[in-house]
């Protein structure tokens, strides 16, 4: 059974409907939409080029690593089955 989630249900002013045959596929599509449309996690990806050790240092990149994970958690909470 296909799964959907509405971007606007995550608090964004966006009518996009995220779809996937499985929860994993839906979340992958959500991550791509978040990056492409809302730049969610864009800074995380930029910092990742310098290595995860750099990001995880106290006070460096604070809040960047969790931005995408936090948004995907909101998406996961709104998944509906079609």
PyMOL commands that set and color helices and strands:
alter all, ss='L'
color gray80, all
select helices_A, chain A and resi 7-10+23-38+42-48+52-56+65-77
alter helices_A, ss='H'
color red, helices_A
select strands_A, chain A and resi 3-6+17-20+80-81
alter strands_A, ss='S'
color yellow, strands_A
deselect
rebuild
show_as cartoon
